[in-house]
């Protein structure tokens, strides 16, 4: 026998996707159908109207009728939502209900009026905290048992006084149902909180991915287009001087930068794709297409690294090779990839220029972008000129990524 009622639906999360629970009205606790509870209430009231006697408009019949009405209202009120009745009013209503139930047992000579006590006490266990429900249940047992024990009514001979004492027992079932309800609401709340957290994490991941793509596009477009624009502006200015040789030279440099930009765009697309090549193979292909064949040295045990690590290391390599081609044309390039026990290290070193350096300048954001990438991976990066050895006068970039 269940004395609970449906738990009000937990507040839904505003969202663009479907909620875990759709529909209007209360969310029923598993195993507790509100329609069953309503049917039981109707059954108790109808059974009492059919069996409880005397019923009339005067004397004891009027008293029985009034008590029957009070009991029926008190029992039906258990289906009202909890937030409709303040706690103190609920305590007073249920206390009045059990006193009316005990009084109905005392004044009626026949019938099933004692069922009101059982169901009200069961609902007390659901509606009130144990520190309040248990004393009320004990009071109901004492009142109903006392009415029958001291033979205070005409129907005392039909019921044993011990039956009155058992009217407080359903409070234990009610308390159990209350615990189930609270556990169910807590589980729903936890699930919705987890769903909100997952959606927030997904939104954060989308924003992070957008930032990464924007950074990749910037690395290709900002550097390349700035240099191309500068050469075209130089060619346009030289036309007025009549120096066609320098105009052709500036135009050829612009064409060369366009080709280089296309090559960098291809590298960027490879780095952005989910099915990008493994780190070693992609680095090898990148060096081959940039004219630095056999420039890669791999040390340590090669292993797969997370895709975001691969993507950022490839972009750092791409930026370093672009800077080497711009600021040290003709210089030898050496790339070393080291797989350590707790980190992956990428080192790109170029020697000094062996051809004339273009006067075009970059955007100045290359090293900043590399530092941002490494910071996202909680790694470290160092960049600076080479001061000794065969590559003295060149430049070196070294990124160390943990994991």
Residue pairs with C-beta under 8 A, 6 or more apart in sequence:
1 122
1 170
1 173
2 31
2 32
2 36
2 37
2 122
2 173
2 177
3 78
3 119
3 121
3 122
3 123
3 125
3 126
3 170
3 173
3 174
3 177
4 29
4 32
4 37
4 123
4 126
4 174
4 177
4 178
4 180
4 181
5 32
5 34
5 37
5 78
5 79
5 123
5 126
6 26
6 27
6 28
6 29
6 32
6 34
6 37
7 26
7 27
7 28
7 29
7 181
7 184
7 185
8 26
8 27
8 81
8 82
8 83
9 21
9 25
9 26
9 27
10 27
10 185
10 188
10 189
10 192
12 19
12 21
12 192
13 19
13 192
13 195
13 196
15 199
17 199
20 191
20 192
20 195
21 27
21 188
26 34
26 81
27 188
28 34
29 177
29 180
29 181
29 184
30 184
31 180
32 177
32 180
34 79
37 78
37 79
38 79
40 119
41 75
41 76
41 78
41 79
41 119
44 75
44 112
44 115
44 116
44 119
45 72
45 75
45 76
47 112
47 115
48 68
48 71
48 72
48 111
48 112
48 113
48 115
48 116
49 55
49 68
51 110
51 111
51 112
52 64
52 68
52 104
52 108
52 110
52 111
52 112
52 113
53 64
53 108
53 109
53 110
53 111
54 60
54 61
54 64
54 108
54 109
55 61
55 64
55 65
55 68
56 62
56 64
56 65
57 65
60 107
63 107
64 104
64 107
64 108
67 100
67 103
67 104
67 107
67 108
67 113
68 104
68 113
70 96
70 97
70 100
71 97
71 100
71 101
71 104
71 113
71 116
71 120
72 116
74 93
74 94
74 96
74 97
74 100
74 101
74 116
74 120
75 97
75 116
75 119
75 120
75 123
77 85
77 93
78 119
78 120
78 123
78 126
78 127
82 90
82 127
85 93
87 128
90 127
90 128
91 128
91 132
91 136
94 120
94 123
94 124
94 127
94 128
94 136
95 136
95 139
97 116
97 120
98 117
98 120
98 121
98 124
98 136
98 139
98 140
98 143
99 143
100 116
101 113
101 114
101 116
101 117
101 120
101 140
101 144
101 167
102 117
102 140
102 143
102 144
102 146
102 147
102 164
103 147
104 113
104 116
105 113
105 114
105 117
105 144
105 147
105 148
105 153
105 155
105 159
105 164
106 147
106 152
106 153
107 153
107 154
108 153
108 154
108 155
109 153
109 154
109 155
109 158
110 155
110 158
111 155
114 144
114 159
114 163
114 164
114 167
117 140
117 144
117 167
118 167
118 170
119 170
120 140
121 136
121 137
121 140
121 167
121 168
121 169
121 170
121 171
121 174
122 170
122 171
122 173
122 174
123 174
124 133
124 136
124 137
124 171
124 174
125 133
125 137
125 170
125 171
125 172
125 173
125 174
125 175
125 176
125 177
125 178
126 174
126 175
126 177
126 178
126 181
127 133
127 174
127 178
128 136
130 175
133 171
133 174
133 175
134 171
136 171
137 168
137 169
137 170
137 171
138 168
139 168
140 167
140 168
141 164
141 165
141 166
141 167
141 168
141 169
143 164
144 163
144 164
144 165
144 167
145 161
145 162
145 164
145 165
145 167
146 152
146 164
147 153
147 156
147 164
148 156
148 159
148 160
148 161
148 163
148 164
149 161
149 164
151 157
212 311
213 272
215 315
215 369
215 372
215 373
216 268
216 271
216 272
216 315
217 268
218 365
218 369
219 264
219 268
219 315
219 318
219 319
219 366
219 369
220 261
220 264
220 265
220 268
221 261
222 363
222 365
223 322
223 362
223 363
223 365
223 366
224 257
224 258
224 260
224 261
224 264
225 261
226 360
226 361
226 362
226 363
227 257
227 326
227 358
227 360
227 362
228 254
228 257
228 258
228 261
230 360
230 361
231 250
231 251
231 253
231 254
231 257
231 360
232 250
232 251
232 254
234 250
235 247
235 250
235 251
235 254
238 246
238 247
238 250
239 247
253 358
253 360
260 322
260 325
263 289
263 290
264 318
264 322
266 289
267 286
267 314
267 318
268 315
268 318
270 276
270 277
270 282
270 314
271 282
271 310
271 311
271 314
271 315
271 318
272 311
274 307
276 282
276 307
276 310
276 311
276 314
277 285
278 304
278 310
279 305
279 309
279 310
279 313
279 314
279 337
280 296
280 298
280 302
280 337
282 310
282 314
283 296
283 314
283 317
283 335
283 337
284 296
286 314
286 317
286 318
286 321
287 293
287 295
287 296
287 321
287 333
287 335
290 321
290 325
290 333
292 321
292 333
292 335
295 333
295 334
295 335
296 335
296 336
296 337
297 334
297 335
297 336
297 337
298 336
298 337
298 338
298 339
299 336
299 337
299 338
299 339
300 338
300 339
300 340
301 339
302 339
303 339
305 313
305 344
305 401
305 403
306 403
308 376
308 377
309 344
309 377
309 401
309 403
312 373
312 374
312 376
312 377
312 401
313 344
313 346
313 399
313 401
315 369
315 370
315 373
316 346
316 348
316 370
316 373
316 374
316 381
316 397
316 399
317 335
317 346
317 348
319 366
319 369
319 370
320 348
320 350
320 370
320 397
321 333
321 348
322 366
323 362
323 366
323 395
324 331
324 333
324 348
324 350
324 395
326 357
326 358
326 360
326 362
327 353
327 357
327 395
328 350
328 351
328 352
328 353
328 357
328 394
328 395
329 353
329 354
329 355
329 356
329 357
329 358
330 353
330 354
330 355
331 350
331 351
331 352
331 353
331 354
331 391
331 394
332 350
332 351
332 391
333 348
333 349
333 350
333 351
334 348
334 349
334 350
334 391
335 346
335 347
335 348
335 349
336 345
336 346
336 347
336 349
337 344
337 345
337 346
337 347
338 344
338 345
338 346
338 347
342 402
342 403
343 379
343 400
343 401
343 402
343 403
344 400
344 401
344 403
345 398
345 399
345 400
345 401
346 398
346 399
346 401
347 396
347 397
347 398
347 399
348 396
348 397
348 398
349 386
349 391
349 394
349 395
349 396
349 397
350 391
350 394
350 395
350 396
351 386
351 390
351 391
351 393
351 394
352 391
352 392
352 393
352 394
367 383
370 381
370 383
370 397
370 399
371 381
374 380
374 381
374 399
374 401
377 401
377 402
378 402
379 399
379 400
379 401
379 402
380 399
380 400
381 397
381 398
381 399
381 400
382 396
382 397
382 398
383 395
383 396
383 397
383 398
384 395
384 396
385 393
385 394
385 395
385 396
386 392
386 393
386 394
386 395
386 396
